[in-house]
Amino acid sequence: MQLHHLFRDFMSSSIAGPVVCPTPGRNTPTRRKPAGPHRYPRIETFGEPGRQPPEQRPKKCQCHDGDSCGWYGKSAFEWPRPGADGEPGIGIACAGAHRERWEHTPAGAADAICAAASLRKIWPGCQLLRSSSSPSSSSSYRASCRCCCSCCCSGGCCGLCCRCWCEQTPPDQTLIGMSAGVWFRKCLRLHDNAALTTAAESSDSVIPFFILDPAFDRSKIGVNRFHFLLESLQDLDEQLRERYNSRLLVFRGKPTDVLRELFEGAGRFRLGSLFYERDMEPYARVRDAAVEDLARKCKVPTMTFSGHTILDVDLVVQAPGFKPPIAMSSIQNLVKKQGPIPKATEAPKYLPALKVKGYEVPDLAELYKDEEPAERHLMPGGEREALQRLKRACSDKDYIATFEKPKTESTGREGAPWEPSTTGLSPYIKFGCISVRKVWHAIDECLKGRTHSQPPMSLHGQLLFREMFYVLGASVPNLDKDKGNRMCKEIPWGHNQKLLAAWEEGKTGYPFIDALMRQLVQTGWMHHLGRHAVACFLTRGDLWQNWTAGRDVFDKYLLDSDWAINNGNWLWLAGVAPWSAPYFRIYDPCPGPKTSLNAVHSADFIRHFVPELKGMPDRFLLTPWKAPDDVQKAAQCILGKDYPRPVVDHKSARQSNLSKFKAALDSSKKGASSKLPEKFGERKGDPGPMRVTYSDKSATSVAESGQPGGGTPTMSHTNNADDVKVKGKSDQEGRRARALKRPAALATGGARKRPAAIADATKGKQQ
């Protein structure tokens, strides 16, 4: 929001009314209005030496008519300071809007309220001094405000230049300034931080702070994720100290309780305004509504900003004719409608110094006394690490240009199975350590002049999916629930705590699934195809457990757990959303390197995260229950003792689950109370990004044959096709063979246009 918009809104607010100019002889009432042609300057006051660079101090008073302004022509260094000329004032404050006299309250000047309270707190030019020995004594001092300009507003005072000072300042004074508070939540960075930049431009006293909310304790947040948060806070604090001689204050407690003390000045600080970036999550919306209500009661104005997403989600959802996006084309249109994506802004050039002791970033050991991250080196938190990762990724422009998410390897890098095969930027975007706009434009720079991949598989496509889920989270009630959610088909899932615990602990007896789940718990990370595999295994594939239970486990352990994305992906992978792949396309929990899960380095990956199987021969590593007893003894891994037997039989569980899923769909189509989401209503097409045409073959026959005869995607951006293994063929030949299984309507150029990639792969191969 531009500053002039802020003043325009304030001038039209309910407190606008006659102004009584405190300048002698100029008490003509006038309507409050913007100060004509004047620009709105930032507040400038004198503080401790070095607090403000000389080149940033105002050189002259900025009134238009110098003849009637007592301060016109004097430099900033000539303006009266505390104690100068017998006037114990704090200094000059140029604020760009009307000022009125200060009124006294019985509590004294520490509780003095400017008649234009809201504006005074937005632009806290006057700092209050309080006697620490008698903070409530009304005789400790008096506060007043005088205007030095009397010519600018048609007989009234424009208030552009305002001298505020406290008389009878006690000797043992303690600063409790009406400071601007910048509340860091997810935007844990200096660059592209509108809240921080606006506060720095508008106030001479800024308090950056973070609140450790007890609602997010260790029962809900895994040690890796909390460690990442603390590292990000530490990085932010260090940057504030090094660059601005400021710092980050970390408060603890319920946000409304902490902010009430800050608004009322009950402790060492007093906020006259609050700036923060908006958050779309349901808990955050409830929390922020309570904070806004509290701020109104305390007469503390707030300014909020969009910045965690490319789109201003609230504006998108409120636009006339808005429809929730359930396909890549839909979100692309919404982004295009917004116009060019603005580039990320730089960090503020200046921030007022803040020298306060205490309120440090806590150590992990203080909060997780008996836990410690298993692999601290994997993804260190913080803005500086995020920027370095982006720089390293973009140094290989060919990698960025040809990136296709489904083709990346789910089992890490060769020789380092714990290292992501992707950019690894998602945790940094989730915590706001790096701006999503900065990432977008960095990718743009790499693509210039190059042939490159396209959404949905490209890096831009991944960011667009993120926007889609954020918009859905803001526009679809109960998106995180399996009932009362119009984007979710209600399925009668089972509830078996033993199966859920085995899945969470990585003890299902399926080594690939177990390695992925142990990787999640140990490191906080899992490749997206690995997430597909374990989610399918938990829900429709094998265990038949509710997707919300798996969602909660991911939310606890994933470094990049993001409410909207986590729910959107679990809806997708459980097969219950309009954007889901067909429910009968189930991943093989024992995948080879030539399946859609791209488990290229599965042997190294499994041996690293499931050390019980370290001695198991490769041919039995994915299916250790098939190993003879003598092989198990030689490998020092006895099934049922050293490593669990499979909790379910995949083949029979798969067939049973497909039958139950089909029955649930048929029940809804026959007039049951729950209405199917759009995708499930007709078997003629898929409105989501997974362009699918169904054949007439029933899901029952699919279950019996074990083949995806019920419909084959022309192309899956998640490569979520059934895991058909093509023996003796290369990856490219295997893809061609699977492409040839498409329905006849598509082979003859039917209703749906084939993507170019499929057309090229099958050219000359049609029969």
Phi, psi and omega in degrees: 000131177289152184297322182294332175295320180298314181291323177300314180297320181293318183295335179266006183284177186290342182270358178296138182183194180300142177253132174255105183291128181283357178288130181304132176084359182233050184265028180288122179298142177212155178287143177291133180201162177301156189277055173051230184280359182295143169279159181266101183279161176285158178290138176232124174223163177270136176226213181292154180305137179081000183292328183225125180303138182304325183291345180263356179280145179293131182280329183223161170293145187256023173289153181285317185261099183292333184297329184256008180251122183294341184255358183297135177092349180267140179284169180299328182286344181266352180290147182300138176248172178306123178091348181283144178054028179074006180250110183283049184279163178277327177147192181268139176230111173266119187237353174073027177195174186296145173239146176232173183292154175277141177251147184264150175237160180303334181284352178098183187292339177298335178250016181299142183239125175288143180299329173263061192302315185299314181293319180301323183280334175289320181242079189283072181288326182266121176264140182262142177248134184235143175282122181290340182276332180218070187295338184254008182280121181289347180266000182297318179192174177234153177240141178213166182220132180232146180259137180257003182236132185227019190238352198268341192239050175053054178092354178243181182262128179281337178076013181295326178242125187220126178259121180239135177208162177250125178271153180058045180297126181292155183291327182260061187280148178229126182286127174231040194318151172284079189272159172272124179264131174251111185267105176281132179230282175256338183277070186270064183203168176262322182284151178049046180241093186296324180297314181293316181296316181294318178298319181294326181281341189247354186219149179264003178216113185235130178245103173281132182211160176228146180245120172281106185275123180296347177296338179249082181257184186293343177288340181248339184240122178291161186296324180294316181294320180291324177296320177299317178300312182296321177296323178293320177294319179297318178297318179296316179298315180298319179294319178298320180292314185288321187270329189232358187060031176248199178189171177257128175264134179248110177264159180232138178136177177296130186308318180294325178291316179297314183289330176299316178296321180290322178292322184271351181070030183288339180248220183277351186230156174218124180265132175259352179198160183223131180237134176199162178270139184290154180230136186267349185293148182305314179300318181294322180296317178295314179301313184291327176297320178294322178294318179296320178297318178297318180297321178296317179296325180271003180057042176249114180287150179234152173230127180243156187222150171268137181190347182278348180228164176292316178275150165277096191301318180299317180293322180297313183293327182276353183292143178301138178077011182295139172230137180302131181282131178234015179213158180300320180298325181294314182288328176298320178294321179295319179292319179296321180296329180292335183102185181304139179286120181298149176283153179294141179274160178280168176294152179305141178285335182218143175215132180303145179293152178218111180246097181223139177264153180089185178057043183279162172293124184288159173280151179299322183299334179290329185256332178235078190294328184246016180229152179208141179302137182288324183225083183296333188284346191299304181218087177295141181279162173124156181295318183295321176294321180298315180294324177293319178297317178297319179296317180295318180297317184282351176291338175255087185294329178295321178299315180295317185291325184260005184300128172225113189305316183294346181266355178283158189272133183281347185250032174077195182265156180300126181082350180216074185296344179276348182272130179298143176272003179248192183290335182069023182271347188301320178297326182287326175289321181300314181275359180073022175291337176222144182283135178296331177290325177294319178296315181302311184286332174296320176296316179306316181298323180290333185273347185300126177075012182236147168287132187217163177291163185238159172300147012270353187276340184285173177296321174300323179298322179295321178291326178291321174301320178302315178297319181301314182290327176294319178294318177298318180298328181274344187244345183250113177299142175061035179298336182268013182237157179265359176230146182069022182241110185289355175259014185224127171283129180282121181241137179283073182295157175277170179222092182234104184295328180294318178294319179296318180295319179298320178295312182296322184274356182070046181226044181273347185089359175252105190304320181295315178296316182295321179296319178296315182291325177289325174300317179301310184291321184283324188242341184082012184226150172202136178299152186296327177289329173295321177297321176300314184296312184287329178290317177297318180299319182289326189258258189285341186281308189224306191271344177057044177255155183298135180298333180294330178292317177293322177303317181294323177294316177299318183297329181285318191259328186293133174297321185262021180301123183228126190309307184293315183290319180299313179292318180299319180288322179291323173301317180300308189282337175283352178080018188249001184253160177300334181264007180288154167289163178307138187297337184275002177268099189245136180287145173281122180286358176236065190279147172267179182290344183255023175260174182291350178276353177049048180275064188293318183251042187296327181296309178297320182297312182293317182294331179288315186264344176236075186297342177301333184261014185302324182268002182286133178300151183305321186293343178247005188294322179276337181228067186296339179292345178272352182287133176299162183301320182293327176292319178298320180293318179296327180276357182056041179216095180269123180296135182090347179239299181273333179213138187290153170285159180305135181287335176217161172270119187302315185297311182289322179295321180299311181296319179296317182292322177298320179295318180293321180294316179298320179298321179295320177294315180298322179297319180291322181290339183270012174104017175296166187296327182275131181269137180291144169301164189307317185300323189276354185291317181229144178263051178248341181181172183238116182285349182278185183289346181272077187299110188230137170242128184269147170268182181275356183292132186282161178293334179296316179292330175297316180296323182288321184275336183076009181245153183281050183289346181287356179153140181236126179294143173292323173200137179247119181292342175261003185055039188271027178290158177301146189283075178279120180267122181257104186285142174072016181236154176286171179301316182294318179294324178297319179296322178295319181296319179291325180296327181290350179277004184294158180300156183299325181301324180282324181296332180260018178073050183289210190296329184256136180283132180282140174299154184300324182299321180285320181299317180294319184294332186252005183300128178081000183254355183288148182254000000 
